[in-house]
Amino acid sequence: MAVPKRKLSRSRTRRRRSQWKLKAPNWVLCPRCHGDRLPHHVCPHCGFYDGRIVVNHEQ
């Protein structure tokens, strides 16, 4: 089993971990209502996806 021969310094560890970032979600416009939605997801405003209504939002 591989075991480190020397202890890694804090700066080396933190430098490596500095790349562990979260990305903001990539929002796109809904072609029907022009509201914000995630790509490849049903629009939360109008329920439209792939050229048809998937979720009915009648109130």
PDB file of N, CA, C, O and CB in Angstrom:
ATOM      1  N   MET A   1       0.840  -1.181   0.000  1.00  0.00           N
ATOM      2  CA  MET A   1       0.000   0.000   0.000  1.00  0.00           C
ATOM      3  C   MET A   1       0.883   1.241   0.000  1.00  0.00           C
ATOM      4  O   MET A   1       1.890   1.284   0.707  1.00  0.00           O
ATOM      5  CB  MET A   1      -0.955   0.000   1.215  1.00  0.00           C
ATOM      6  N   ALA A   2       0.519   2.246  -0.781  1.00  0.00           N
ATOM      7  CA  ALA A   2       1.326   3.455  -0.872  1.00  0.00           C
ATOM      8  C   ALA A   2       1.096   4.331   0.355  1.00  0.00           C
ATOM      9  O   ALA A   2      -0.038   4.644   0.716  1.00  0.00           O
ATOM     10  CB  ALA A   2       0.999   4.233  -2.161  1.00  0.00           C
ATOM     11  N   VAL A   3       2.191   4.711   0.975  1.00  0.00           N
ATOM     12  CA  VAL A   3       2.133   5.561   2.161  1.00  0.00           C
ATOM     13  C   VAL A   3       3.085   6.726   1.922  1.00  0.00           C
ATOM     14  O   VAL A   3       4.210   6.511   1.471  1.00  0.00           O
ATOM     15  CB  VAL A   3       2.509   4.764   3.475  1.00  0.00           C
ATOM     16  N   PRO A   4       2.655   7.975   2.218  1.00  0.00           N
ATOM     17  CA  PRO A   4       3.561   9.106   2.001  1.00  0.00           C
ATOM     18  C   PRO A   4       4.802   9.010   2.907  1.00  0.00           C
ATOM     19  O   PRO A   4       4.712   8.634   4.076  1.00  0.00           O
ATOM     20  CB  PRO A   4       2.819  10.436   2.257  1.00  0.00           C
ATOM     21  N   LYS A   5       5.947   9.358   2.333  1.00  0.00           N
ATOM     22  CA  LYS A   5       7.187   9.295   3.101  1.00  0.00           C
ATOM     23  C   LYS A   5       7.342  10.507   4.010  1.00  0.00           C
ATOM     24  O   LYS A   5       7.943  10.413   5.080  1.00  0.00           O
ATOM     25  CB  LYS A   5       8.383   9.191   2.163  1.00  0.00           C
ATOM     26  N   ARG A   6       6.792  11.660   3.579  1.00  0.00           N
ATOM     27  CA  ARG A   6       6.910  12.891   4.365  1.00  0.00           C
ATOM     28  C   ARG A   6       5.539  13.539   4.513  1.00  0.00           C
ATOM     29  O   ARG A   6       4.652  13.346   3.681  1.00  0.00           O
ATOM     30  CB  ARG A   6       7.909  13.878   3.704  1.00  0.00           C
ATOM     31  N   LYS A   7       5.382  14.300   5.574  1.00  0.00           N
ATOM     32  CA  LYS A   7       4.133  15.043   5.797  1.00  0.00           C
ATOM     33  C   LYS A   7       4.059  16.199   4.797  1.00  0.00           C
ATOM     34  O   LYS A   7       5.040  16.912   4.586  1.00  0.00           O
ATOM     35  CB  LYS A   7       4.046  15.576   7.273  1.00  0.00           C
ATOM     36  N   LEU A   8       2.888  16.376   4.188  1.00  0.00           N
ATOM     37  CA  LEU A   8       2.708  17.501   3.272  1.00  0.00           C
ATOM     38  C   LEU A   8       2.475  18.772   4.071  1.00  0.00           C
ATOM     39  O   LEU A   8       1.773  18.766   5.082  1.00  0.00           O
ATOM     40  CB  LEU A   8       1.528  17.244   2.300  1.00  0.00           C
ATOM     41  N   SER A   9       3.065  19.851   3.611  1.00  0.00           N
ATOM     42  CA  SER A   9       2.893  21.123   4.315  1.00  0.00           C
ATOM     43  C   SER A   9       1.476  21.656   4.117  1.00  0.00           C
ATOM     44  O   SER A   9       0.769  21.236   3.201  1.00  0.00           O
ATOM     45  CB  SER A   9       3.926  22.158   3.825  1.00  0.00           C
ATOM     46  N   ARG A  10       1.076  22.570   4.971  1.00  0.00           N
ATOM     47  CA  ARG A  10      -0.251  23.178   4.866  1.00  0.00           C
ATOM     48  C   ARG A  10      -0.412  23.923   3.546  1.00  0.00           C
ATOM     49  O   ARG A  10      -1.465  23.856   2.913  1.00  0.00           O
ATOM     50  CB  ARG A  10      -0.496  24.131   6.039  1.00  0.00           C
ATOM     51  N   SER A  11       0.636  24.632   3.135  1.00  0.00           N
ATOM     52  CA  SER A  11       0.525  25.421   1.906  1.00  0.00           C
ATOM     53  C   SER A  11       0.336  24.516   0.688  1.00  0.00           C
ATOM     54  O   SER A  11      -0.435  24.849  -0.212  1.00  0.00           O
ATOM     55  CB  SER A  11       1.772  26.300   1.721  1.00  0.00           C
ATOM     56  N   ARG A  12       1.024  23.388   0.650  1.00  0.00           N
ATOM     57  CA  ARG A  12       0.881  22.475  -0.478  1.00  0.00           C
ATOM     58  C   ARG A  12      -0.523  21.858  -0.494  1.00  0.00           C
ATOM     59  O   ARG A  12      -1.132  21.720  -1.555  1.00  0.00           O
ATOM     60  CB  ARG A  12       1.956  21.368  -0.415  1.00  0.00           C
ATOM     61  N   THR A  13      -1.023  21.493   0.671  1.00  0.00           N
ATOM     62  CA  THR A  13      -2.368  20.917   0.762  1.00  0.00           C
ATOM     63  C   THR A  13      -3.417  21.944   0.372  1.00  0.00           C
ATOM     64  O   THR A  13      -4.341  21.633  -0.380  1.00  0.00           O
ATOM     65  CB  THR A  13      -2.641  20.396   2.182  1.00  0.00           C
ATOM     66  N   ARG A  14      -3.285  23.154   0.871  1.00  0.00           N
ATOM     67  CA  ARG A  14      -4.267  24.198   0.576  1.00  0.00           C
ATOM     68  C   ARG A  14      -4.201  24.639  -0.872  1.00  0.00           C
ATOM     69  O   ARG A  14      -5.223  24.987  -1.464  1.00  0.00           O
ATOM     70  CB  ARG A  14      -4.054  25.393   1.483  1.00  0.00           C
ATOM     71  N   ARG A  15      -3.005  24.628  -1.451  1.00  0.00           N
ATOM     72  CA  ARG A  15      -2.865  24.972  -2.865  1.00  0.00           C
ATOM     73  C   ARG A  15      -3.595  23.957  -3.738  1.00  0.00           C
ATOM     74  O   ARG A  15      -4.241  24.328  -4.718  1.00  0.00           O
ATOM     75  CB  ARG A  15      -1.379  25.043  -3.259  1.00  0.00           C
ATOM     76  N   ARG A  16      -3.495  22.690  -3.386  1.00  0.00           N
ATOM     77  CA  ARG A  16      -4.195  21.652  -4.130  1.00  0.00           C
ATOM     78  C   ARG A  16      -5.706  21.783  -3.956  1.00  0.00           C
ATOM     79  O   ARG A  16      -6.457  21.623  -4.919  1.00  0.00           O
ATOM     80  CB  ARG A  16      -3.728  20.265  -3.677  1.00  0.00           C
ATOM     81  N   ARG A  17      -6.154  22.072  -2.745  1.00  0.00           N
ATOM     82  CA  ARG A  17      -7.587  22.166  -2.460  1.00  0.00           C
ATOM     83  C   ARG A  17      -8.211  23.467  -2.946  1.00  0.00           C
ATOM     84  O   ARG A  17      -9.433  23.607  -2.914  1.00  0.00           O
ATOM     85  CB  ARG A  17      -7.822  22.024  -0.983  1.00  0.00           C
ATOM     86  N   SER A  18      -7.413  24.408  -3.387  1.00  0.00           N
ATOM     87  CA  SER A  18      -7.964  25.683  -3.846  1.00  0.00           C
ATOM     88  C   SER A  18      -8.797  25.523  -5.114  1.00  0.00           C
ATOM     89  O   SER A  18      -9.545  26.429  -5.481  1.00  0.00           O
ATOM     90  CB  SER A  18      -6.842  26.680  -4.091  1.00  0.00           C
ATOM     91  N   GLN A  19      -8.672  24.376  -5.787  1.00  0.00           N
ATOM     92  CA  GLN A  19      -9.420  24.137  -7.020  1.00  0.00           C
ATOM     93  C   GLN A  19     -10.764  23.453  -6.770  1.00  0.00           C
ATOM     94  O   GLN A  19     -11.519  23.211  -7.713  1.00  0.00           O
ATOM     95  CB  GLN A  19      -8.591  23.297  -7.966  1.00  0.00           C
ATOM     96  N   TRP A  20     -11.068  23.142  -5.512  1.00  0.00           N
ATOM     97  CA  TRP A  20     -12.326  22.464  -5.185  1.00  0.00           C
ATOM     98  C   TRP A  20     -13.443  23.485  -5.103  1.00  0.00           C
ATOM     99  O   TRP A  20     -13.886  23.823  -4.006  1.00  0.00           O
ATOM    100  CB  TRP A  20     -12.210  21.680  -3.854  1.00  0.00           C
ATOM    101  N   LYS A  21     -13.901  23.977  -6.223  1.00  0.00           N
ATOM    102  CA  LYS A  21     -14.902  25.043  -6.242  1.00  0.00           C
ATOM    103  C   LYS A  21     -16.216  24.510  -6.784  1.00  0.00           C
ATOM    104  O   LYS A  21     -16.250  23.522  -7.518  1.00  0.00           O
ATOM    105  CB  LYS A  21     -14.417  26.238  -7.086  1.00  0.00           C
ATOM    106  N   LEU A  22     -17.286  25.175  -6.412  1.00  0.00           N
ATOM    107  CA  LEU A  22     -18.589  24.897  -6.997  1.00  0.00           C
ATOM    108  C   LEU A  22     -18.843  25.891  -8.113  1.00  0.00           C
ATOM    109  O   LEU A  22     -18.479  27.062  -8.008  1.00  0.00           O
ATOM    110  CB  LEU A  22     -19.711  24.961  -5.930  1.00  0.00           C
ATOM    111  N   LYS A  23     -19.475  25.417  -9.193  1.00  0.00           N
ATOM    112  CA  LYS A  23     -19.825  26.315 -10.283  1.00  0.00           C
ATOM    113  C   LYS A  23     -21.268  26.758 -10.130  1.00  0.00           C
ATOM    114  O   LYS A  23     -22.109  26.002  -9.643  1.00  0.00           O
ATOM    115  CB  LYS A  23     -19.605  25.639 -11.650  1.00  0.00           C
ATOM    116  N   ALA A  24     -21.551  27.971 -10.542  1.00  0.00           N
ATOM    117  CA  ALA A  24     -22.931  28.454 -10.554  1.00  0.00           C
ATOM    118  C   ALA A  24     -23.688  27.717 -11.654  1.00  0.00           C
ATOM    119  O   ALA A  24     -23.106  27.408 -12.694  1.00  0.00           O
ATOM    120  CB  ALA A  24     -22.991  30.008 -10.771  1.00  0.00           C
ATOM    121  N   PRO A  25     -24.985  27.427 -11.447  1.00  0.00           N
ATOM    122  CA  PRO A  25     -25.732  26.719 -12.491  1.00  0.00           C
ATOM    123  C   PRO A  25     -25.860  27.559 -13.761  1.00  0.00           C
ATOM    124  O   PRO A  25     -25.950  28.785 -13.710  1.00  0.00           O
ATOM    125  CB  PRO A  25     -27.123  26.337 -11.980  1.00  0.00           C
ATOM    126  N   ASN A  26     -25.864  26.873 -14.890  1.00  0.00           N
ATOM    127  CA  ASN A  26     -25.939  27.522 -16.194  1.00  0.00           C
ATOM    128  C   ASN A  26     -27.409  27.667 -16.589  1.00  0.00           C
ATOM    129  O   ASN A  26     -28.017  26.709 -17.065  1.00  0.00           O
ATOM    130  CB  ASN A  26     -25.147  26.711 -17.270  1.00  0.00           C
ATOM    131  N   TRP A  27     -27.982  28.849 -16.399  1.00  0.00           N
ATOM    132  CA  TRP A  27     -29.387  29.088 -16.703  1.00  0.00           C
ATOM    133  C   TRP A  27     -29.555  29.408 -18.181  1.00  0.00           C
ATOM    134  O   TRP A  27     -28.683  30.025 -18.793  1.00  0.00           O
ATOM    135  CB  TRP A  27     -29.944  30.231 -15.837  1.00  0.00           C
ATOM    136  N   VAL A  28     -30.694  28.983 -18.760  1.00  0.00           N
ATOM    137  CA  VAL A  28     -31.048  29.301 -20.136  1.00  0.00           C
ATOM    138  C   VAL A  28     -32.466  29.876 -20.143  1.00  0.00           C
ATOM    139  O   VAL A  28     -33.196  29.754 -19.160  1.00  0.00           O
ATOM    140  CB  VAL A  28     -30.942  28.034 -21.058  1.00  0.00           C
ATOM    141  N   LEU A  29     -32.846  30.495 -21.244  1.00  0.00           N
ATOM    142  CA  LEU A  29     -34.189  31.055 -21.350  1.00  0.00           C
ATOM    143  C   LEU A  29     -35.151  30.019 -21.913  1.00  0.00           C
ATOM    144  O   LEU A  29     -34.815  29.285 -22.842  1.00  0.00           O
ATOM    145  CB  LEU A  29     -34.184  32.314 -22.232  1.00  0.00           C
ATOM    146  N   CYS A  30     -36.332  29.967 -21.350  1.00  0.00           N
ATOM    147  CA  CYS A  30     -37.388  29.091 -21.855  1.00  0.00           C
ATOM    148  C   CYS A  30     -37.865  29.656 -23.196  1.00  0.00           C
ATOM    149  O   CYS A  30     -38.126  30.855 -23.289  1.00  0.00           O
ATOM    150  CB  CYS A  30     -38.581  28.973 -20.827  1.00  0.00           C
ATOM    151  N   PRO A  31     -37.985  28.823 -24.237  1.00  0.00           N
ATOM    152  CA  PRO A  31     -38.408  29.348 -25.542  1.00  0.00           C
ATOM    153  C   PRO A  31     -39.870  29.794 -25.569  1.00  0.00           C
ATOM    154  O   PRO A  31     -40.273  30.532 -26.469  1.00  0.00           O
ATOM    155  CB  PRO A  31     -38.189  28.301 -26.606  1.00  0.00           C
ATOM    156  N   ARG A  32     -40.662  29.356 -24.600  1.00  0.00           N
ATOM    157  CA  ARG A  32     -42.091  29.680 -24.609  1.00  0.00           C
ATOM    158  C   ARG A  32     -42.398  30.924 -23.773  1.00  0.00           C
ATOM    159  O   ARG A  32     -43.027  31.860 -24.268  1.00  0.00           O
ATOM    160  CB  ARG A  32     -42.901  28.494 -24.087  1.00  0.00           C
ATOM    161  N   CYS A  33     -41.956  30.943 -22.498  1.00  0.00           N
ATOM    162  CA  CYS A  33     -42.303  32.065 -21.617  1.00  0.00           C
ATOM    163  C   CYS A  33     -41.111  32.983 -21.346  1.00  0.00           C
ATOM    164  O   CYS A  33     -41.268  34.015 -20.694  1.00  0.00           O
ATOM    165  CB  CYS A  33     -42.850  31.539 -20.298  1.00  0.00           C
ATOM    166  N   HIS A  34     -39.940  32.628 -21.828  1.00  0.00           N
ATOM    167  CA  HIS A  34     -38.704  33.412 -21.655  1.00  0.00           C
ATOM    168  C   HIS A  34     -38.327  33.576 -20.194  1.00  0.00           C
ATOM    169  O   HIS A  34     -37.692  34.565 -19.828  1.00  0.00           O
ATOM    170  CB  HIS A  34     -38.857  34.782 -22.292  1.00  0.00           C
ATOM    171  N   GLY A  35     -38.704  32.627 -19.359  1.00  0.00           N
ATOM    172  CA  GLY A  35     -38.272  32.611 -17.963  1.00  0.00           C
ATOM    173  C   GLY A  35     -36.989  31.807 -17.825  1.00  0.00           C
ATOM    174  O   GLY A  35     -36.615  31.064 -18.733  1.00  0.00           O
ATOM    175  N   ASP A  36     -36.327  31.952 -16.709  1.00  0.00           N
ATOM    176  CA  ASP A  36     -35.086  31.213 -16.474  1.00  0.00           C
ATOM    177  C   ASP A  36     -35.394  29.765 -16.104  1.00  0.00           C
ATOM    178  O   ASP A  36     -36.320  29.480 -15.344  1.00  0.00           O
ATOM    179  CB  ASP A  36     -34.253  31.886 -15.361  1.00  0.00           C
ATOM    180  N   ARG A  37     -34.590  28.861 -16.663  1.00  0.00           N
ATOM    181  CA  ARG A  37     -34.709  27.441 -16.320  1.00  0.00           C
ATOM    182  C   ARG A  37     -33.359  26.786 -16.524  1.00  0.00           C
ATOM    183  O   ARG A  37     -32.493  27.339 -17.202  1.00  0.00           O
ATOM    184  CB  ARG A  37     -35.806  26.732 -17.176  1.00  0.00           C
ATOM    185  N   LEU A  38     -33.175  25.602 -15.937  1.00  0.00           N
ATOM    186  CA  LEU A  38     -31.961  24.835 -16.140  1.00  0.00           C
ATOM    187  C   LEU A  38     -32.062  24.080 -17.464  1.00  0.00           C
ATOM    188  O   LEU A  38     -33.156  23.675 -17.858  1.00  0.00           O
ATOM    189  CB  LEU A  38     -31.719  23.858 -14.959  1.00  0.00           C
ATOM    190  N   PRO A  39     -30.934  23.884 -18.159  1.00  0.00           N
ATOM    191  CA  PRO A  39     -30.994  23.136 -19.412  1.00  0.00           C
ATOM    192  C   PRO A  39     -31.410  21.691 -19.174  1.00  0.00           C
ATOM    193  O   PRO A  39     -31.033  21.092 -18.167  1.00  0.00           O
ATOM    194  CB  PRO A  39     -29.644  23.180 -20.120  1.00  0.00           C
ATOM    195  N   HIS A  40     -32.186  21.131 -20.096  1.00  0.00           N
ATOM    196  CA  HIS A  40     -32.686  19.758 -20.040  1.00  0.00           C
ATOM    197  C   HIS A  40     -33.609  19.532 -18.849  1.00  0.00           C
ATOM    198  O   HIS A  40     -33.689  18.418 -18.332  1.00  0.00           O
ATOM    199  CB  HIS A  40     -31.525  18.784 -19.978  1.00  0.00           C
ATOM    200  N   HIS A  41     -34.304  20.575 -18.412  1.00  0.00           N
ATOM    201  CA  HIS A  41     -35.282  20.480 -17.326  1.00  0.00           C
ATOM    202  C   HIS A  41     -36.587  21.134 -17.779  1.00  0.00           C
ATOM    203  O   HIS A  41     -36.596  21.985 -18.668  1.00  0.00           O
ATOM    204  CB  HIS A  41     -34.744  21.155 -16.020  1.00  0.00           C
ATOM    205  N   VAL A  42     -37.678  20.721 -17.152  1.00  0.00           N
ATOM    206  CA  VAL A  42     -38.977  21.333 -17.413  1.00  0.00           C
ATOM    207  C   VAL A  42     -38.951  22.759 -16.858  1.00  0.00           C
ATOM    208  O   VAL A  42     -38.402  22.997 -15.782  1.00  0.00           O
ATOM    209  CB  VAL A  42     -40.145  20.492 -16.772  1.00  0.00           C
ATOM    210  N   CYS A  43     -39.538  23.699 -17.586  1.00  0.00           N
ATOM    211  CA  CYS A  43     -39.605  25.083 -17.135  1.00  0.00           C
ATOM    212  C   CYS A  43     -40.484  25.156 -15.886  1.00  0.00           C
ATOM    213  O   CYS A  43     -41.626  24.698 -15.925  1.00  0.00           O
ATOM    214  CB  CYS A  43     -40.156  26.013 -18.261  1.00  0.00           C
ATOM    215  N   PRO A  44     -39.988  25.720 -14.774  1.00  0.00           N
ATOM    216  CA  PRO A  44     -40.803  25.786 -13.562  1.00  0.00           C
ATOM    217  C   PRO A  44     -41.935  26.805 -13.662  1.00  0.00           C
ATOM    218  O   PRO A  44     -42.861  26.768 -12.852  1.00  0.00           O
ATOM    219  CB  PRO A  44     -39.932  26.120 -12.380  1.00  0.00           C
ATOM    220  N   HIS A  45     -41.880  27.717 -14.640  1.00  0.00           N
ATOM    221  CA  HIS A  45     -42.894  28.760 -14.766  1.00  0.00           C
ATOM    222  C   HIS A  45     -44.096  28.299 -15.593  1.00  0.00           C
ATOM    223  O   HIS A  45     -45.244  28.522 -15.209  1.00  0.00           O
ATOM    224  CB  HIS A  45     -42.284  30.003 -15.392  1.00  0.00           C
ATOM    225  N   CYS A  46     -43.820  27.650 -16.740  1.00  0.00           N
ATOM    226  CA  CYS A  46     -44.922  27.284 -17.635  1.00  0.00           C
ATOM    227  C   CYS A  46     -45.094  25.780 -17.826  1.00  0.00           C
ATOM    228  O   CYS A  46     -46.096  25.356 -18.403  1.00  0.00           O
ATOM    229  CB  CYS A  46     -44.711  27.922 -18.971  1.00  0.00           C
ATOM    230  N   GLY A  47     -44.149  24.957 -17.358  1.00  0.00           N
ATOM    231  CA  GLY A  47     -44.274  23.512 -17.486  1.00  0.00           C
ATOM    232  C   GLY A  47     -43.977  22.978 -18.872  1.00  0.00           C
ATOM    233  O   GLY A  47     -44.403  21.873 -19.206  1.00  0.00           O
ATOM    234  N   PHE A  48     -43.265  23.729 -19.680  1.00  0.00           N
ATOM    235  CA  PHE A  48     -42.985  23.407 -21.072  1.00  0.00           C
ATOM    236  C   PHE A  48     -41.640  22.697 -21.185  1.00  0.00           C
ATOM    237  O   PHE A  48     -40.673  23.106 -20.541  1.00  0.00           O
ATOM    238  CB  PHE A  48     -42.998  24.679 -21.938  1.00  0.00           C
ATOM    239  N   TYR A  49     -41.561  21.621 -22.007  1.00  0.00           N
ATOM    240  CA  TYR A  49     -40.282  20.956 -22.262  1.00  0.00           C
ATOM    241  C   TYR A  49     -40.359  20.222 -23.587  1.00  0.00           C
ATOM    242  O   TYR A  49     -41.334  19.518 -23.851  1.00  0.00           O
ATOM    243  CB  TYR A  49     -39.918  19.976 -21.113  1.00  0.00           C
ATOM    244  N   ASP A  50     -39.351  20.376 -24.414  1.00  0.00           N
ATOM    245  CA  ASP A  50     -39.193  19.652 -25.674  1.00  0.00           C
ATOM    246  C   ASP A  50     -40.387  19.829 -26.606  1.00  0.00           C
ATOM    247  O   ASP A  50     -40.828  18.873 -27.244  1.00  0.00           O
ATOM    248  CB  ASP A  50     -38.982  18.182 -25.398  1.00  0.00           C
ATOM    249  N   GLY A  51     -40.908  21.049 -26.686  1.00  0.00           N
ATOM    250  CA  GLY A  51     -41.972  21.353 -27.621  1.00  0.00           C
ATOM    251  C   GLY A  51     -43.367  20.966 -27.165  1.00  0.00           C
ATOM    252  O   GLY A  51     -44.301  21.005 -27.965  1.00  0.00           O
ATOM    253  N   ARG A  52     -43.535  20.592 -25.895  1.00  0.00           N
ATOM    254  CA  ARG A  52     -44.863  20.235 -25.408  1.00  0.00           C
ATOM    255  C   ARG A  52     -44.989  20.583 -23.933  1.00  0.00           C
ATOM    256  O   ARG A  52     -43.987  20.774 -23.244  1.00  0.00           O
ATOM    257  CB  ARG A  52     -45.143  18.738 -25.634  1.00  0.00           C
ATOM    258  N   ILE A  53     -46.227  20.663 -23.453  1.00  0.00           N
ATOM    259  CA  ILE A  53     -46.474  20.952 -22.050  1.00  0.00           C
ATOM    260  C   ILE A  53     -46.411  19.623 -21.283  1.00  0.00           C
ATOM    261  O   ILE A  53     -47.137  18.679 -21.595  1.00  0.00           O
ATOM    262  CB  ILE A  53     -47.865  21.673 -21.848  1.00  0.00           C
ATOM    263  N   VAL A  54     -45.545  19.569 -20.292  1.00  0.00           N
ATOM    264  CA  VAL A  54     -45.340  18.365 -19.511  1.00  0.00           C
ATOM    265  C   VAL A  54     -46.055  18.465 -18.175  1.00  0.00           C
ATOM    266  O   VAL A  54     -46.656  17.493 -17.717  1.00  0.00           O
ATOM    267  CB  VAL A  54     -43.853  18.112 -19.300  1.00  0.00           C
ATOM    268  N   VAL A  55     -45.995  19.642 -17.541  1.00  0.00           N
ATOM    269  CA  VAL A  55     -46.628  19.865 -16.254  1.00  0.00           C
ATOM    270  C   VAL A  55     -47.690  20.949 -16.443  1.00  0.00           C
ATOM    271  O   VAL A  55     -47.407  22.019 -16.982  1.00  0.00           O
ATOM    272  CB  VAL A  55     -45.577  20.271 -15.158  1.00  0.00           C
ATOM    273  N   ASN A  56     -48.897  20.667 -16.001  1.00  0.00           N
ATOM    274  CA  ASN A  56     -49.994  21.634 -16.142  1.00  0.00           C
ATOM    275  C   ASN A  56     -49.999  22.550 -14.929  1.00  0.00           C
ATOM    276  O   ASN A  56     -50.077  22.072 -13.797  1.00  0.00           O
ATOM    277  CB  ASN A  56     -51.373  20.911 -16.296  1.00  0.00           C
ATOM    278  N   HIS A  57     -49.917  23.871 -15.148  1.00  0.00           N
ATOM    279  CA  HIS A  57     -49.871  24.863 -14.072  1.00  0.00           C
ATOM    280  C   HIS A  57     -51.165  25.662 -13.977  1.00  0.00           C
ATOM    281  O   HIS A  57     -51.124  26.869 -13.741  1.00  0.00           O
ATOM    282  CB  HIS A  57     -48.700  25.808 -14.281  1.00  0.00           C
ATOM    283  N   GLU A  58     -52.281  25.030 -14.151  1.00  0.00           N
ATOM    284  CA  GLU A  58     -53.547  25.754 -14.045  1.00  0.00           C
ATOM    285  C   GLU A  58     -53.921  25.948 -12.585  1.00  0.00           C
ATOM    286  O   GLU A  58     -53.715  25.066 -11.751  1.00  0.00           O
ATOM    287  CB  GLU A  58     -54.668  25.005 -14.789  1.00  0.00           C
ATOM    288  N   GLN A  59     -54.482  27.138 -12.289  1.00  0.00           N
ATOM    289  CA  GLN A  59     -54.862  27.439 -10.896  1.00  0.00           C
ATOM    290  C   GLN A  59     -56.288  27.875 -10.815  1.00  0.00           C
ATOM    291  O   GLN A  59     -56.783  28.169  -9.727  1.00  0.00           O
ATOM    292  CB  GLN A  59     -53.967  28.513 -10.302  1.00  0.00           C
TER     293      GLN A  59
END
